[in-house]
């Protein structure tokens, strides 16, 4: 293993950017070995989520040298594995985060230097634009520079394969190996727009001119309605200091022709009557000044939107996260704001999609293994198939492609919704447009959800997380779970135990899980029997792959909403007291479990 001195000397040899060179030089001059250790090792690892880390100098951080090395490795992987990769080219997009422009330009510079055609978005785009453009072009791959809803000091490098889906194993391992084989930066690399770049201009193509309008057209074509047949509800919208507004606005301008008001008024007038924008959060701002975390799921993230809705007398809020691949909804119900969970929005969208399909037999929808079981219940009653995959759209998207056009919708509880006719990835703009159309057919989203509960039963989810930066504490938690998994009330028995880390499942004939096993990812699911008040509980505990969190996904099914909540609350208290009684694990203040 290299010494710390060897690591900082290697960094200073390779890094030609003054800003990041100075960062390491100052740490060396001040003798700050602890910070040097944090910055220089272990090296940031490339996985199926690509890269995501704090923007600082060092091999363990996100910076322009890491982007160069990663792009060199990805290019070599494509040349080795994808036929005609140079001519098919790569698509490169970026969000509005600090240094996103630099990182995108350096990635483009590498691919141009290696004689790839580069379809480059000159303006900021939402993440789904990259896989959409890959599909339209048949490109070899795509890169999106984003850290999604992470804090403002983070950034990331996300890779899509030639099928327009997030990469999965073993692609990630091949790319990671090629990165390590191509650490020496190519000579003469410069950001593509600084006047010093020597790339062939014929290889650099502006992707936005063609594909942004094409995307908005296809999103508007999702609408099932005839012209003038709808009355779209008013809503407050927040882009959460991200890039979503322009895409939502352009798509909305195309669908208002379905609104009855457009028969006698201009489309622009109708759009302005429908959407009320939180101006202080409307444009990309890398500092995210009005929120602690730019994630619609976080407490307080929608406060400004609620204030505006209250003042305007509007009862509906739509929100995207900063790269607009996620979508959130809130509704004022009897004077109080209810923020819908990702499961509730997913169930509502899935149900709506099923009502407009006359051939339910053979129709499929997908959910993740940590999402609600309610959509599967609806499918069982109504006659369509719902299949679970592992968590993440690298699984949902790729699985969807295996079934072709049978899959009409997919979602996961973390506010991600996929309409595969647009992209095989989550898309917060397409989901917002489709949900807006659905709202025009309902009294309200909340009232529709209550109808579904009455018909199919209440599925009460209590999803939360514990923050923890200590990997040993996380491993200890999972060891305790495997040891003490039977510690539940006497009126409940453990019906099934699935461990996707160790590869065991008591619910299958051979004792092995149907879903893929990953020994490097902690994920355990338990099914508990029902009692006289409910029909049973399922919960999953997993370690996040992108954040320092241990996440819990808990659901109780009952004919009574009160009993479903009681059952879920009881098990949440037991889980927290039994397995998470460690000061290094800090529970999100979301539920009262005292």
Buried (B, 14 or more C-beta within 10 A) or exposed (E): EEEEEEBBBBBBEBBBBEEBBEBBBEBBEEEEEEBBBBBBBEBBEBBBBBBBBBBBBBBBBBBBBBBBBBBBBBBBBBBEBBEEBBEBBBBBBBBBBBBBBBBBBBBBBBBBBBEBBBBBBBBBBBBBBBBBBBBBBEBBBBBBBBBBBBBBBBBBBBBBBBBBBBBBEEBBEBBBBBBEEBBEBBEEBBBBBEEEBEBEEEBBBEBBEBBBEEBBEBBBEBBBBEEBEBEBBBBBBBBBBBBBBBBBBBBBBBBBBBBBBBEEEEBEEBBEBBBBBBEEBBBBBBEBEBBEBBBBBBEEBBEBBBEBBBEEEBBBBBBBBBBBBBBBBBBBBEEEBBBBBBBBBBBBBBBBBBEEEEEEEEBBBBBBBBBBBBBBBBBEEBEBBBBBBBBBBBBBBBBBEEBEEBBBBBBBBBBBBBBBBBBBBBBBBBBBBBBBBBBBBBEBBBEBBBEBBEEBBBBBBBBBBBBBEEEEBBEBBBEBBBEEBEBBEEEBEBBBBBBBBBBBBEEEEEEEBEBEBBEEBBBBBBBBBBBEBBBBBBBBBBBBBBBBBBBBBBBBBBBBBEBBBBBBBBBBBBBBEBBBEBEBBBBBEBBEBE
